[in-house]
Amino acid sequence: MHITQVNLKNWRNFRTVDASLGLRAFVIGPNASGKSNFLDAFAFLKDIVKRGGGLQQAVTDRGGIGKIRCLAARQEPDVEIAIVISENSNTNNTWKYVIGITQQTFGNRLTLLTHEKVFYNDQLLLDRPNEKDKQDPILMTQTHIEQISANASFRPIETFFNSIQYQHLVPQLLKHPEAFTGKSLPGDPYGKNFLERVSRSPEPTRKSRLKKIEAALRIAVPQLKDLTDVKDETGVPHLEAVYQHWRRSGAKQREDQFSDGTLRLIGLLWTLLESDSLLLVEEPELSLNTGIIKQLPALMFQLQKEKKRQILISTHSYELLSDRSIAAEEVILLTPNEEGTTVQIASTLKDVKDLLEAGMSIGEAALPKTNPKDIRQLSLVGMD
């Protein structure tokens, strides 16, 4: 399953969004334009359906409706997300899920549904509020999609949302876990428990994935070989590899000695191999060599096509977008203004299309549009 259409209303930076999605999309824009917030619309749906989550917790984790609603919404209190999902590439069967939320204006200020709808091939399966909701308004504090007893007729959507993965591994969480004590964030978005996740996978699967990752790392990090997982004397899982140097046998190193780029690359490759669910990736170019970055789209595509996996990627990188296989239809351009961030598919922009036809890469054609208007003045700012 993959998402083919997303519509947002008053979500975070966005007054309105109407965007088509393929199996791969690159989200670009200036700092603070809403790249992470665009991806968070999909993570929000996951948080609603995950065990121990629910609508109220998903909103609370984001600071409440006031933090979610677009500042440009003015007098319109509702926030809406609508998602169209294709079952697979071999059929025309589609699901559509629509959720609208607002804040209770009295009492304990709970989040309330304004509406919740589910369609399958344009057939309406769920339409809330229904008569039961109208008789007992407190029911509108919970979605039906989060309730096993209520979502039987559209459970494939719940399963799909629950499988969504977010990848933005922070190497320091793996290198220095003792410095980051306390409760982990829901869904482990920054990879604090990444090593436990690797260790919990079945041994044949784990060994196979690590062998594939090692093959890629031998090219990207030539000194590295024999990547494996081990446990220390207290049972804590680690990654271990041999780094070749002047000694013939090399030296074993664990993740706290790996470079940040190596750890981020391992995390990305593991996650790509892990499932066929929607994957949200934040700036995969961070800490990586330019030559590696240029190869990432092709590498991700090779791993992605085995599972027909959909990937949404936020990036600032010219190198990443220098890959000639990236089509303008796969690039989502965010442009902030006083009325919220606008969203455009790069293929709809004539100047971008003209530059691509002239032989430029999508990075050369589209990324300059993400530069702040007066960026050249930055070097003239006095810091006295």
One Martini backbone bead per residue (centre of mass of N, CA, C, O) as a GRO file, in nm:
protein
  384
    1MET     BB    1   0.099   0.034   0.018
    2HIS     BB    2   0.014   0.379  -0.090
    3ILE     BB    3   0.038   0.717  -0.115
    4THR     BB    4  -0.129   0.951  -0.354
    5GLN     BB    5  -0.277   1.156  -0.144
    6VAL     BB    6  -0.263   1.495   0.003
    7ASN     BB    7  -0.462   1.675   0.251
    8LEU     BB    8  -0.443   2.001   0.398
    9LYS     BB    9  -0.571   2.181   0.699
   10ASN     BB   10  -0.419   2.375   0.921
   11TRP     BB   11  -0.124   2.242   0.916
   12ARG     BB   12   0.078   2.413   1.068
   13ASN     BB   13   0.226   2.576   0.801
   14PHE     BB   14  -0.055   2.490   0.655
   15ARG     BB   15  -0.333   2.592   0.504
   16THR     BB   16  -0.282   2.430   0.225
   17VAL     BB   17  -0.297   2.092   0.073
   18ASP     BB   18  -0.225   1.950  -0.271
   19ALA     BB   19  -0.082   1.623  -0.313
   20SER     BB   20   0.103   1.415  -0.507
   21LEU     BB   21   0.218   1.066  -0.478
   22GLY     BB   22   0.473   0.854  -0.494
   23LEU     BB   23   0.724   0.626  -0.410
   24ARG     BB   24   0.881   0.909  -0.436
   25ALA     BB   25   0.993   1.189  -0.218
   26PHE     BB   26   1.117   1.530  -0.224
   27VAL     BB   27   1.164   1.760   0.040
   28ILE     BB   28   1.177   2.114  -0.010
   29GLY     BB   29   1.329   2.396   0.171
   30PRO     BB   30   1.354   2.615   0.388
   31ASN     BB   31   1.401   2.711   0.678
   32ALA     BB   32   1.096   2.674   0.843
   33SER     BB   33   0.881   2.560   0.616
   34GLY     BB   34   0.790   2.230   0.689
   35LYS     BB   35   0.917   1.949   0.641
   36SER     BB   36   0.864   1.802   0.911
   37ASN     BB   37   0.555   1.874   0.919
   38PHE     BB   38   0.477   1.716   0.672
   39LEU     BB   39   0.566   1.436   0.782
   40ASP     BB   40   0.390   1.455   1.052
   41ALA     BB   41   0.113   1.385   0.933
   42PHE     BB   42   0.184   1.076   0.919
   43ALA     BB   43   0.275   1.034   1.214
   44PHE     BB   44   0.003   1.109   1.340
   45LEU     BB   45  -0.155   0.864   1.236
   46LYS     BB   46   0.017   0.659   1.384
   47ASP     BB   47  -0.036   0.769   1.677
   48ILE     BB   48  -0.340   0.707   1.684
   49VAL     BB   49  -0.310   0.372   1.636
   50LYS     BB   50  -0.128   0.313   1.846
   51ARG     BB   51  -0.042   0.164   2.117
   52GLY     BB   52  -0.127   0.396   2.365
   53GLY     BB   53  -0.260   0.619   2.213
   54GLY     BB   54  -0.430   0.830   2.029
   55LEU     BB   55  -0.561   1.131   1.981
   56GLN     BB   56  -0.492   1.273   2.248
   57GLN     BB   57  -0.187   1.196   2.252
   58ALA     BB   58  -0.103   1.305   1.974
   59VAL     BB   59  -0.165   1.600   2.052
   60THR     BB   60  -0.007   1.628   2.317
   61ASP     BB   61   0.279   1.562   2.192
   62ARG     BB   62   0.229   1.855   2.021
   63GLY     BB   63   0.093   2.072   2.238
   64GLY     BB   64  -0.166   2.087   2.089
   65ILE     BB   65  -0.372   2.256   1.882
   66GLY     BB   66  -0.215   2.530   1.894
   67LYS     BB   67   0.048   2.387   1.757
   68ILE     BB   68  -0.097   2.276   1.493
   69ARG     BB   69  -0.228   2.521   1.407
   70CYS     BB   70  -0.232   2.749   1.184
   71LEU     BB   71  -0.158   3.089   1.201
   72ALA     BB   72  -0.340   3.149   0.926
   73ALA     BB   73  -0.639   3.055   1.014
   74ARG     BB   74  -0.767   3.222   1.229
   75GLN     BB   75  -1.118   3.156   1.242
   76GLU     BB   76  -1.025   2.859   1.179
   77PRO     BB   77  -1.030   2.573   1.394
   78ASP     BB   78  -0.974   2.356   1.189
   79VAL     BB   79  -0.827   2.033   1.130
   80GLU     BB   80  -0.703   1.859   0.827
   81ILE     BB   81  -0.685   1.512   0.706
   82ALA     BB   82  -0.619   1.365   0.376
   83ILE     BB   83  -0.605   1.019   0.254
   84VAL     BB   84  -0.475   0.835  -0.020
   85ILE     BB   85  -0.488   0.473  -0.084
   86SER     BB   86  -0.309   0.228  -0.238
   87GLU     BB   87  -0.293  -0.102  -0.239
   88ASN     BB   88  -0.166  -0.144  -0.540
   89SER     BB   89  -0.022  -0.160  -0.865
   90ASN     BB   90  -0.246  -0.396  -0.968
   91THR     BB   91  -0.467  -0.192  -0.869
   92ASN     BB   92  -0.759   0.043  -0.817
   93ASN     BB   93  -0.763   0.030  -0.518
   94THR     BB   94  -0.906   0.256  -0.266
   95TRP     BB   95  -0.837   0.468   0.005
   96LYS     BB   96  -1.007   0.696   0.244
   97TYR     BB   97  -0.891   0.937   0.488
   98VAL     BB   98  -1.076   1.151   0.724
   99ILE     BB   99  -0.971   1.425   0.946
  100GLY     BB  100  -1.125   1.629   1.201
  101ILE     BB  101  -1.013   1.896   1.425
  102THR     BB  102  -1.058   2.028   1.762
  103GLN     BB  103  -1.133   2.241   2.036
  104GLN     BB  104  -1.250   2.254   2.328
  105THR     BB  105  -1.431   2.541   2.479
  106PHE     BB  106  -1.447   2.362   2.743
  107GLY     BB  107  -1.322   2.267   3.023
  108ASN     BB  108  -1.052   2.034   2.939
  109ARG     BB  109  -0.975   2.073   2.634
  110LEU     BB  110  -1.037   1.872   2.428
  111THR     BB  111  -1.017   1.677   2.161
  112LEU     BB  112  -1.217   1.707   1.862
  113LEU     BB  113  -1.424   1.584   1.641
  114THR     BB  114  -1.571   1.690   1.337
  115HIS     BB  115  -1.459   1.444   1.154
  116GLU     BB  116  -1.507   1.103   1.003
  117LYS     BB  117  -1.376   0.927   0.712
  118VAL     BB  118  -1.452   0.640   0.489
  119PHE     BB  119  -1.319   0.504   0.184
  120TYR     BB  120  -1.406   0.259  -0.082
  121ASN     BB  121  -1.419   0.320  -0.388
  122ASP     BB  122  -1.627   0.566  -0.299
  123GLN     BB  123  -1.730   0.413  -0.055
  124LEU     BB  124  -1.909   0.473   0.230
  125LEU     BB  125  -1.816   0.354   0.564
  126LEU     BB  126  -1.767   0.640   0.716
  127ASP     BB  127  -1.978   0.883   0.917
  128ARG     BB  128  -1.875   1.156   1.102
  129PRO     BB  129  -2.124   1.223   1.272
  130ASN     BB  130  -2.350   1.030   1.427
  131GLU     BB  131  -2.616   0.955   1.615
  132LYS     BB  132  -2.447   0.859   1.857
  133ASP     BB  133  -2.268   1.113   1.878
  134LYS     BB  134  -2.504   1.317   1.923
  135GLN     BB  135  -2.597   1.176   2.199
  136ASP     BB  136  -2.259   1.138   2.260
  137PRO     BB  137  -2.004   1.362   2.237
  138ILE     BB  138  -1.760   1.208   2.376
  139LEU     BB  139  -1.703   1.022   2.125
  140MET     BB  140  -1.537   1.271   1.980
  141THR     BB  141  -1.250   1.187   2.133
  142GLN     BB  142  -1.263   0.940   1.930
  143THR     BB  143  -1.159   0.729   1.706
  144HIS     BB  144  -1.226   0.452   1.508
  145ILE     BB  145  -0.933   0.369   1.413
  146GLU     BB  146  -0.836   0.310   1.727
  147GLN     BB  147  -1.077   0.091   1.729
  148ILE     BB  148  -1.129  -0.239   1.711
  149SER     BB  149  -1.451  -0.235   1.738
  150ALA     BB  150  -1.470  -0.007   1.476
  151ASN     BB  151  -1.241  -0.103   1.227
  152ALA     BB  152  -1.306  -0.366   1.060
  153SER     BB  153  -1.384  -0.238   0.763
  154PHE     BB  154  -1.076  -0.060   0.787
  155ARG     BB  155  -0.805  -0.202   0.891
  156PRO     BB  156  -0.588  -0.157   0.668
  157ILE     BB  157  -0.538   0.136   0.755
  158GLU     BB  158  -0.440   0.089   1.040
  159THR     BB  159  -0.203  -0.091   0.959
  160PHE     BB  160  -0.060   0.116   0.783
  161PHE     BB  161  -0.018   0.342   0.989
  162ASN     BB  162   0.133   0.159   1.205
  163SER     BB  163   0.389   0.104   0.993
  164ILE     BB  164   0.511   0.364   1.007
  165GLN     BB  165   0.830   0.521   0.945
  166TYR     BB  166   1.101   0.690   1.124
  167GLN     BB  167   1.416   0.860   1.008
  168HIS     BB  168   1.663   1.013   1.259
  169LEU     BB  169   1.950   0.941   1.337
  170VAL     BB  170   2.138   0.981   1.645
  171PRO     BB  171   2.455   0.899   1.718
  172GLN     BB  172   2.482   0.985   2.026
  173LEU     BB  173   2.273   0.772   2.134
  174LEU     BB  174   2.476   0.530   2.074
  175LYS     BB  175   2.751   0.630   2.196
  176HIS     BB  176   2.588   0.788   2.465
  177PRO     BB  177   2.349   0.657   2.654
  178GLU     BB  178   2.420   0.767   2.947
  179ALA     BB  179   2.334   1.077   2.858
  180PHE     BB  180   2.023   0.945   2.783
  181THR     BB  181   1.808   0.944   2.999
  182GLY     BB  182   1.503   0.807   3.015
  183LYS     BB  183   1.238   0.847   2.833
  184SER     BB  184   1.129   0.753   2.543
  185LEU     BB  185   1.020   0.827   2.254
  186PRO     BB  186   0.771   0.778   2.060
  187GLY     BB  187   0.898   0.550   1.822
  188ASP     BB  188   1.197   0.619   1.812
  189PRO     BB  189   1.301   0.863   1.602
  190TYR     BB  190   1.639   0.870   1.697
  191GLY     BB  191   1.759   0.571   1.778
  192LYS     BB  192   1.805   0.479   2.078
  193ASN     BB  193   1.686   0.161   2.008
  194PHE     BB  194   1.836   0.035   1.763
  195LEU     BB  195   2.004  -0.205   1.881
  196GLU     BB  196   1.758  -0.357   1.991
  197ARG     BB  197   1.621  -0.393   1.718
  198VAL     BB  198   1.840  -0.565   1.595
  199SER     BB  199   1.851  -0.789   1.820
  200ARG     BB  200   1.534  -0.881   1.788
  201SER     BB  201   1.591  -1.004   1.539
  202PRO     BB  202   1.622  -1.260   1.360
  203GLU     BB  203   1.911  -1.406   1.298
  204PRO     BB  204   1.898  -1.453   0.988
  205THR     BB  205   1.804  -1.165   0.927
  206ARG     BB  206   2.033  -1.010   1.063
  207LYS     BB  207   2.272  -1.131   0.903
  208SER     BB  208   2.171  -1.053   0.621
  209ARG     BB  209   2.160  -0.746   0.659
  210LEU     BB  210   2.453  -0.699   0.755
  211LYS     BB  211   2.579  -0.806   0.493
  212LYS     BB  212   2.459  -0.590   0.305
  213ILE     BB  213   2.572  -0.346   0.457
  214GLU     BB  214   2.869  -0.423   0.433
  215ALA     BB  215   2.885  -0.406   0.125
  216ALA     BB  216   2.832  -0.099   0.122
  217LEU     BB  217   3.057  -0.009   0.326
  218ARG     BB  218   3.308  -0.107   0.163
  219ILE     BB  219   3.268   0.139  -0.028
  220ALA     BB  220   3.222   0.385   0.171
  221VAL     BB  221   3.417   0.214   0.394
  222PRO     BB  222   3.701   0.055   0.321
  223GLN     BB  223   3.806  -0.034   0.622
  224LEU     BB  224   3.551  -0.205   0.645
  225LYS     BB  225   3.465  -0.514   0.826
  226ASP     BB  226   3.279  -0.742   0.979
  227LEU     BB  227   2.978  -0.694   1.037
  228THR     BB  228   2.827  -0.705   1.367
  229ASP     BB  229   2.668  -0.857   1.644
  230VAL     BB  230   2.677  -0.791   1.999
  231LYS     BB  231   2.740  -0.879   2.348
  232ASP     BB  232   2.793  -0.802   2.649
  233GLU     BB  233   2.827  -0.899   2.982
  234THR     BB  234   2.524  -0.750   3.026
  235GLY     BB  235   2.355  -0.773   2.734
  236VAL     BB  236   2.441  -0.546   2.554
  237PRO     BB  237   2.404  -0.420   2.251
  238HIS     BB  238   2.616  -0.431   1.949
  239LEU     BB  239   2.835  -0.299   1.719
  240GLU     BB  240   3.075  -0.464   1.494
  241ALA     BB  241   3.411  -0.400   1.357
  242VAL     BB  242   3.663  -0.405   1.115
  243TYR     BB  243   3.961  -0.209   1.102
  244GLN     BB  244   4.185  -0.128   0.875
  245HIS     BB  245   4.547  -0.132   0.900
  246TRP     BB  246   4.878  -0.184   0.952
  247ARG     BB  247   4.750  -0.420   1.062
  248ARG     BB  248   4.650  -0.711   0.932
  249SER     BB  249   4.390  -0.762   1.136
  250GLY     BB  250   4.324  -0.520   1.271
  251ALA     BB  251   4.037  -0.354   1.441
  252LYS     BB  252   3.810  -0.354   1.682
  253GLN     BB  253   3.484  -0.191   1.669
  254ARG     BB  254   3.244   0.016   1.798
  255GLU     BB  255   2.992   0.247   1.778
  256ASP     BB  256   3.160   0.464   1.950
  257GLN     BB  257   3.385   0.459   1.691
  258PHE     BB  258   3.208   0.549   1.492
  259SER     BB  259   3.097   0.736   1.266
  260ASP     BB  260   2.830   0.925   1.205
  261GLY     BB  261   2.792   0.837   0.908
  262THR     BB  262   2.797   0.532   0.954
  263LEU     BB  263   2.551   0.518   1.143
  264ARG     BB  264   2.345   0.650   0.953
  265LEU     BB  265   2.377   0.442   0.726
  266ILE     BB  266   2.299   0.194   0.882
  267GLY     BB  267   2.017   0.291   0.966
  268LEU     BB  268   1.904   0.330   0.681
  269LEU     BB  269   1.953   0.043   0.566
  270TRP     BB  270   1.797  -0.114   0.776
  271THR     BB  271   1.522   0.026   0.733
  272LEU     BB  272   1.492  -0.049   0.432
  273LEU     BB  273   1.501  -0.372   0.505
  274GLU     BB  274   1.263  -0.411   0.724
  275SER     BB  275   1.023  -0.304   0.525
  276ASP     BB  276   0.707  -0.192   0.337
  277SER     BB  277   0.668   0.074   0.455
  278LEU     BB  278   0.635   0.381   0.524
  279LEU     BB  279   0.904   0.624   0.480
  280LEU     BB  280   1.059   0.866   0.696
  281VAL     BB  281   1.317   1.101   0.591
  282GLU     BB  282   1.581   1.287   0.744
  283GLU     BB  283   1.847   1.401   0.612
  284PRO     BB  284   2.062   1.167   0.486
  285GLU     BB  285   2.330   1.356   0.437
  286LEU     BB  286   2.429   1.360   0.711
  287SER     BB  287   2.780   1.310   0.756
  288LEU     BB  288   2.836   1.280   0.448
  289ASN     BB  289   2.986   1.218   0.175
  290THR     BB  290   2.945   1.337  -0.136
  291GLY     BB  291   2.970   1.067  -0.291
  292ILE     BB  292   2.752   0.920  -0.127
  293ILE     BB  293   2.512   1.107  -0.167
  294LYS     BB  294   2.489   1.064  -0.480
  295GLN     BB  295   2.411   0.741  -0.428
  296LEU     BB  296   2.150   0.722  -0.255
  297PRO     BB  297   1.910   0.707  -0.453
  298ALA     BB  298   2.001   0.440  -0.587
  299LEU     BB  299   2.019   0.271  -0.330
  300MET     BB  300   1.728   0.311  -0.234
  301PHE     BB  301   1.594   0.202  -0.491
  302GLN     BB  302   1.702  -0.087  -0.478
  303LEU     BB  303   1.567  -0.147  -0.197
  304GLN     BB  304   1.275  -0.051  -0.262
  305LYS     BB  305   1.185  -0.235  -0.512
  306GLU     BB  306   1.161  -0.507  -0.358
  307LYS     BB  307   0.900  -0.368  -0.175
  308LYS     BB  308   0.746  -0.119  -0.280
  309ARG     BB  309   0.850   0.137  -0.131
  310GLN     BB  310   0.771   0.424   0.044
  311ILE     BB  311   0.944   0.752   0.017
  312LEU     BB  312   1.006   1.030   0.238
  313ILE     BB  313   1.225   1.318   0.175
  314SER     BB  314   1.432   1.531   0.340
  315THR     BB  315   1.618   1.819   0.191
  316HIS     BB  316   1.935   2.027   0.101
  317SER     BB  317   2.078   1.856  -0.134
  318TYR     BB  318   2.249   1.869  -0.425
  319GLU     BB  319   2.374   1.588  -0.439
  320LEU     BB  320   2.116   1.422  -0.409
  321LEU     BB  321   1.977   1.597  -0.662
  322SER     BB  322   2.185   1.496  -0.901
  323ASP     BB  323   2.012   1.272  -0.976
  324ARG     BB  324   1.875   1.189  -1.290
  325SER     BB  325   1.628   1.004  -1.185
  326ILE     BB  326   1.497   1.253  -1.077
  327ALA     BB  327   1.190   1.375  -1.084
  328ALA     BB  328   0.984   1.646  -1.072
  329GLU     BB  329   0.741   1.475  -0.948
  330GLU     BB  330   0.934   1.410  -0.676
  331VAL     BB  331   0.919   1.723  -0.604
  332ILE     BB  332   0.872   1.917  -0.304
  333LEU     BB  333   0.785   2.259  -0.271
  334LEU     BB  334   0.860   2.494  -0.018
  335THR     BB  335   0.685   2.817   0.054
  336PRO     BB  336   0.711   3.081   0.249
  337ASN     BB  337   0.459   3.293   0.410
  338GLU     BB  338   0.219   3.486   0.565
  339GLU     BB  339  -0.003   3.237   0.477
  340GLY     BB  340   0.193   3.022   0.460
  341THR     BB  341   0.283   2.729   0.324
  342THR     BB  342   0.359   2.631   0.008
  343VAL     BB  343   0.272   2.367  -0.235
  344GLN     BB  344   0.488   2.220  -0.490
  345ILE     BB  345   0.535   2.071  -0.786
  346ALA     BB  346   0.802   2.094  -0.992
  347SER     BB  347   0.648   2.017  -1.267
  348THR     BB  348   0.462   2.296  -1.248
  349LEU     BB  349   0.730   2.454  -1.318
  350LYS     BB  350   0.855   2.612  -1.585
  351ASP     BB  351   1.150   2.685  -1.504
  352VAL     BB  352   1.225   2.399  -1.421
  353LYS     BB  353   1.164   2.255  -1.688
  354ASP     BB  354   1.363   2.422  -1.860
  355LEU     BB  355   1.623   2.338  -1.706
  356LEU     BB  356   1.595   2.034  -1.754
  357GLU     BB  357   1.596   2.056  -2.070
  358ALA     BB  358   1.898   2.192  -2.050
  359GLY     BB  359   2.047   1.967  -1.831
  360MET     BB  360   1.964   1.982  -1.552
  361SER     BB  361   1.924   1.920  -1.242
  362ILE     BB  362   1.703   1.927  -0.986
  363GLY     BB  363   1.893   2.079  -0.799
  364GLU     BB  364   1.960   2.318  -0.994
  365ALA     BB  365   1.652   2.394  -1.054
  366ALA     BB  366   1.516   2.396  -0.742
  367LEU     BB  367   1.696   2.483  -0.492
  368PRO     BB  368   1.718   2.797  -0.536
  369LYS     BB  369   1.412   2.836  -0.432
  370THR     BB  370   1.511   2.798  -0.113
  371ASN     BB  371   1.629   3.065  -0.098
  372PRO     BB  372   1.659   3.337   0.049
  373LYS     BB  373   1.616   3.644  -0.083
  374ASP     BB  374   1.863   3.781   0.122
  375ILE     BB  375   2.123   3.593   0.153
  376ARG     BB  376   2.362   3.789   0.060
  377GLN     BB  377   2.342   3.964   0.338
  378LEU     BB  378   2.464   3.785   0.563
  379SER     BB  379   2.779   3.870   0.536
  380LEU     BB  380   2.699   4.185   0.632
  381VAL     BB  381   2.655   4.118   0.916
  382GLY     BB  382   2.699   4.250   1.218
  383MET     BB  383   2.877   4.124   1.537
  384ASP     BB  384   2.947   4.370   1.750
   0.00000   0.00000   0.00000
